[in-house]
Amino acid sequence: MKFRQILLPALVATLLLIPVATLPAAAGPAQPGAASVKSDLPQPYIVKKGDTLWDIANYFFKEPMQWLHIWEKNLYITNPDLIYPGNKIWFDPNHQSGLTTVRPMPQVIVRPVERLAANTDTAMLMTALERQDFILPEQEQGVGHLLASPDERLNYGIHDRVYVKLDQPAPVGTLFDVFRTTDVIINPQSGEKMGLLVEHLGQVEIQSGQGGVQRGIVTKAFTEISRGDRLKPARVIDPHLQPVQPEQKLAGTIMYIRSGAHEAAQNQVIGLTLGQEQGVKAGMSLSIMRTGRIVEDQVTDEPVQLPSEKIGNVLVLVAQPHASIALITSSTAPVNIGDAVFGEPAR
């Protein structure tokens, strides 16, 4: 027992005198050398789908553990596990150590001010263009009419077969708009008949036939089509019609509101005293102005007219030589016959 008590302390003392080897401290991946750099280095590298910093480091550094150096330099990458296609990573192949990343500097891009047009309800626009038209008084009778059908029906819908009577024979495949006249448009100032607003009922395509009577089929039907409804060549509608600014100053008035109404609002059709001869064309955007009222000046006791105020916007649908039909695209107050319409070139 005494021997064990003496031996144990002596052994501990001997171990304490043995020098302990110094272990190397843990270190991160060494900086890459020039020999480890890929020769086809892009500037910058654009991250692709499926890329990781590990993959990028393996490709350019030939050492995947170098991903940490990439992340340290590209600090805009907030999470190394989250890089996305389109991210940019810059490298500097001229660095003395071979290949290092560089932090991109902010850039200032100066661009001219762009004039942004308000969004237009394209569905409403297409409906307005497809369902109605504005024709001259001499076009009221069209170029023909629906005569009958093989089954002696009086009214027709889509896919129904019909016979049409035309002033001039039309080739197979020709499309005609089926229409009825609705309102006469008269200039309230001169009393002149400016044109006719027509309602499109559908479309008929010529299939065969000889002489003045030909076979057709109803390809579109917006409402019930009847015998006697007239035909005119189908109007080609651009589904991508975009609002454009006038090339010169325009000034006119509202002379008509559809269905004989006294007031109009957004998405309603109106007639303007401006036409092709004044430079108006389909797609043109114009402003509606309400003439300022006259008030009595409490200081001078004299009548004073207030400035005009903008109350809405219109988009021209169909333009004739002296008049046009437009759709109200926005309004902040009721629109009346006699309200002014203005247009100015883009600045």
C-alpha positions in Angstrom: 0.0 0.0 0.0 2.9 2.4 0.9 4.6 1.5 -2.4 1.4 2.4 -4.5 1.1 5.7 -2.6 4.7 6.6 -3.4 4.7 5.4 -7.1 1.5 7.3 -8.3 2.8 10.8 -7.3 6.2 10.1 -8.9 4.6 9.0 -12.2 2.4 12.1 -12.3 5.5 14.3 -11.7 7.4 12.5 -14.5 4.6 13.1 -17.0 4.4 16.8 -16.2 8.1 17.1 -17.2 7.6 15.7 -20.7 7.3 18.5 -23.3 3.9 18.7 -25.1 4.0 19.0 -28.9 2.4 22.1 -30.3 -0.5 21.3 -32.6 -1.0 23.5 -35.7 -4.0 25.9 -35.4 -6.9 25.2 -37.7 -6.8 27.4 -40.9 -9.2 28.2 -43.7 -8.5 27.4 -47.3 -5.4 29.1 -48.7 -5.7 31.8 -51.3 -5.5 30.2 -54.8 -2.5 30.7 -57.0 -2.3 31.8 -60.6 -1.8 28.2 -61.8 -5.2 27.2 -60.4 -7.1 29.8 -62.4 -9.3 28.8 -65.3 -8.2 30.4 -68.6 -11.8 31.1 -69.8 -12.7 33.4 -67.0 -15.8 35.6 -67.7 -16.3 39.1 -66.3 -18.6 39.0 -64.5 -19.8 35.5 -64.0 -23.6 35.2 -64.3 -25.1 32.7 -61.9 -27.1 30.0 -63.7 -29.9 27.8 -62.5 -28.5 25.1 -60.1 -25.2 26.9 -59.4 -23.8 27.0 -55.8 -20.8 28.9 -54.5 -19.2 25.5 -54.0 -19.5 24.7 -57.7 -18.3 28.1 -58.8 -15.2 27.9 -56.5 -14.5 24.4 -57.8 -14.7 25.5 -61.4 -12.6 28.7 -61.2 -10.3 28.0 -58.2 -10.2 24.2 -58.8 -10.8 24.0 -55.1 -14.4 24.0 -53.8 -13.4 25.2 -50.3 -12.6 28.6 -51.8 -16.3 29.3 -51.8 -15.7 31.2 -48.5 -13.4 33.7 -50.2 -16.0 34.4 -52.9 -18.6 35.1 -50.3 -16.4 37.3 -48.2 -15.7 39.6 -51.2 -19.2 39.6 -52.8 -20.9 41.0 -49.7 -24.2 41.6 -51.5 -24.7 37.9 -51.2 -26.4 37.9 -47.8 -26.8 34.1 -47.6 -24.2 31.8 -49.3 -26.9 29.1 -49.6 -29.2 31.5 -51.6 -27.8 32.7 -54.9 -30.1 33.1 -57.8 -29.9 32.9 -61.6 -28.9 36.3 -62.9 -26.7 37.2 -59.8 -23.3 38.6 -60.9 -19.9 37.6 -59.4 -16.8 39.5 -60.3 -13.2 38.2 -60.4 -9.9 39.9 -60.7 -7.5 37.7 -62.7 -4.6 40.2 -62.5 -4.3 40.0 -58.7 -0.8 38.9 -57.6 -2.2 35.9 -55.8 -3.8 34.6 -58.9 -7.6 34.9 -58.7 -9.6 36.9 -56.2 -13.1 38.4 -56.2 -13.7 42.1 -56.3 -16.6 44.0 -54.8 -18.6 45.8 -57.5 -19.1 49.5 -57.1 -22.5 51.2 -57.5 -23.2 52.7 -60.9 -25.4 55.8 -61.6 -27.5 55.5 -64.8 -29.0 58.7 -66.2 -32.0 58.3 -68.4 -34.5 60.9 -69.8 -37.8 61.2 -68.1 -40.4 58.9 -69.6 -44.1 59.9 -70.0 -46.2 57.0 -68.8 -49.7 56.6 -70.2 -52.5 55.4 -67.9 -53.5 51.8 -68.3 -56.5 51.2 -70.6 -59.0 48.5 -70.1 -58.2 46.5 -73.3 -61.2 44.2 -72.9 -63.5 47.2 -72.9 -61.6 48.7 -75.8 -61.8 45.6 -77.9 -65.5 45.2 -77.2 -66.2 48.8 -78.2 -64.2 48.5 -81.4 -65.8 45.1 -82.4 -69.4 46.0 -81.6 -69.8 49.4 -83.2 -68.7 51.6 -86.1 -69.1 55.1 -87.4 -70.1 55.4 -91.1 -70.8 58.2 -93.5 -74.5 59.0 -94.4 -74.0 57.6 -97.9 -72.8 54.2 -96.5 -76.1 53.6 -94.7 -77.3 50.9 -97.1 -74.1 48.9 -97.0 -73.0 46.6 -99.8 -75.8 44.0 -99.4 -78.0 42.3 -96.9 -79.1 38.9 -95.4 -81.8 37.4 -97.7 -82.8 34.0 -96.1 -81.6 30.7 -94.8 -81.9 27.1 -96.1 -84.3 26.2 -93.3 -86.5 29.3 -93.8 -85.7 30.7 -90.3 -86.1 34.4 -89.6 -83.3 34.8 -87.0 -79.8 33.5 -87.0 -76.9 32.8 -84.6 -73.4 31.6 -84.8 -72.7 28.7 -87.3 -76.0 29.1 -89.0 -76.0 29.0 -92.8 -77.5 31.9 -94.6 -78.0 33.4 -98.1 -76.8 36.9 -98.7 -77.5 39.3 -101.5 -74.6 41.5 -102.5 -74.2 44.4 -104.9 -71.1 42.8 -106.2 -70.1 39.1 -106.0 -67.5 38.4 -103.3 -64.7 35.8 -103.3 -65.0 32.7 -101.1 -63.7 33.5 -97.6 -64.6 37.2 -97.7 -65.9 38.5 -94.3 -68.7 41.0 -93.9 -69.9 42.8 -90.8 -73.6 42.5 -90.2 -75.0 45.9 -88.9 -77.9 48.1 -88.1 -77.9 51.8 -88.0 -78.7 53.3 -84.6 -78.2 57.0 -84.1 -77.7 59.9 -86.5 -74.8 62.2 -85.5 -75.5 65.9 -86.0 -73.2 68.7 -85.3 -75.2 70.8 -82.7 -73.6 74.0 -83.9 -74.1 73.7 -87.7 -77.0 71.2 -87.8 -75.0 69.2 -90.3 -75.4 65.4 -90.5 -72.0 64.1 -89.7 -72.5 60.4 -89.9 -74.3 57.3 -88.5 -73.4 55.2 -85.5 -74.0 51.5 -86.4 -74.3 48.4 -84.2 -72.4 45.3 -85.3 -74.5 42.2 -84.9 -71.9 39.7 -86.0 -69.9 38.5 -89.0 -70.7 36.4 -92.1 -68.1 34.6 -94.2 -68.8 33.9 -97.9 -68.6 30.1 -98.7 -69.9 29.8 -102.2 -72.5 31.0 -104.7 -72.9 32.7 -108.0 -74.3 36.0 -109.1 -75.8 38.4 -106.6 -76.9 35.7 -104.1 -74.2 33.7 -102.3 -74.0 31.2 -99.5 -72.5 32.2 -96.2 -72.1 31.1 -92.6 -72.4 33.2 -89.4 -68.9 33.2 -87.8 -69.7 35.7 -85.0 -73.0 36.7 -83.4 -73.1 39.4 -80.7 -76.9 39.4 -80.7 -79.7 37.9 -82.8 -79.3 38.5 -86.5 -82.3 38.8 -88.7 -83.4 38.9 -92.4 -82.8 42.3 -93.9 -79.8 43.1 -91.7 -77.2 44.9 -93.8 -73.6 44.0 -94.7 -70.4 46.0 -95.1 -66.8 44.8 -95.6 -65.5 43.6 -92.2 -63.3 46.1 -90.5 -59.9 44.8 -89.5 -59.3 45.5 -85.8 -55.8 45.7 -84.4 -55.9 44.0 -81.0 -52.8 45.8 -79.9 -54.1 49.3 -80.5 -52.2 51.6 -78.2 -53.0 55.2 -77.2 -50.9 57.8 -79.1 -50.5 61.5 -78.6 -51.6 64.0 -81.3 -48.9 65.4 -83.6 -50.4 68.9 -83.3 -52.7 70.8 -81.1 -56.4 69.8 -81.4 -59.5 71.5 -80.2 -63.1 70.4 -80.6 -66.3 69.6 -78.8 -68.5 66.7 -77.8 -71.4 66.7 -80.1 -73.1 63.3 -79.3 -73.6 60.8 -76.5 -74.7 57.4 -77.5 -78.4 56.4 -77.1 -79.4 60.1 -76.9 -78.2 60.5 -73.3 -77.6 63.9 -71.8 -74.6 62.8 -69.7 -71.9 60.3 -70.1 -69.2 58.7 -67.9 -66.4 56.2 -68.1 -66.7 53.4 -70.8 -69.4 55.2 -72.7 -69.3 56.2 -76.4 -69.3 59.8 -77.6 -69.0 61.7 -80.9 -66.4 64.4 -81.5 -66.3 67.3 -83.9 -62.7 66.3 -84.8 -61.9 64.0 -87.7 -59.2 62.9 -90.1 -58.9 66.3 -91.7 -57.9 67.7 -88.4 -55.3 65.0 -87.9 -57.3 62.6 -85.7 -56.8 58.9 -86.1 -57.8 55.7 -84.2 -55.9 55.2 -81.0 -55.4 58.9 -80.3 -55.8 60.0 -76.7 -57.5 63.3 -75.9 -58.6 65.2 -72.8 -62.1 66.4 -71.9 -62.2 69.9 -70.5 -65.1 71.5 -68.7 -65.4 75.2 -69.4 -65.1 77.2 -66.2 -68.2 78.8 -64.9 -68.7 82.6 -64.6 -68.6 84.1 -61.1 -69.0 87.6 -59.8 -65.9 89.2 -58.4 -66.8 90.4 -54.9 -64.2 93.1 -55.1 -64.9 94.6 -58.5 -68.5 93.5 -58.9 -67.6 92.3 -62.4 -68.3 88.8 -63.9 -65.1 86.6 -64.3 -64.8 83.3 -66.0 -62.9 80.6 -64.1 -60.3 78.5 -65.9 -61.3 75.3 -67.7 -60.8 72.0 -65.7 -59.9 68.6 -67.0 -62.7 66.1 -66.3 -61.7 63.0 -68.3 -59.9 61.3 -71.1 -61.1 59.8 -74.4 -59.6 57.3 -76.8 -60.6 57.7 -80.5 -62.1 54.5 -81.9 -63.1 55.4 -85.4 -62.3 58.6 -87.4 -64.2 59.9 -90.4 -63.2 63.0 -92.4 -65.0 65.6 -90.2 -65.9 63.6 -87.0 -65.0 60.7 -84.9 -66.3 58.2 -82.3 -64.4 57.9 -79.0 -64.6 55.9 -75.8 -64.4 57.7 -72.5 -61.5 55.9 -70.7 -61.7 57.9 -67.4 -63.9 60.7 -66.0 -64.1 62.6 -62.7 -67.4 64.4 -63.5 -70.4 63.9 -65.8 -69.6 64.5 -69.4 -72.0 66.6 -71.4 -72.6 67.6 -75.0 -70.7 70.8 -75.6 -67.7 70.0 -73.4 -64.4 70.8 -75.0 -61.9 68.2 -76.2 -58.2 69.0 -76.5 -55.1 67.3 -77.6 -51.4 68.3 -77.4 -48.2 66.7 -78.8 -46.1 64.8 -76.3 -43.4 67.0 -74.7 
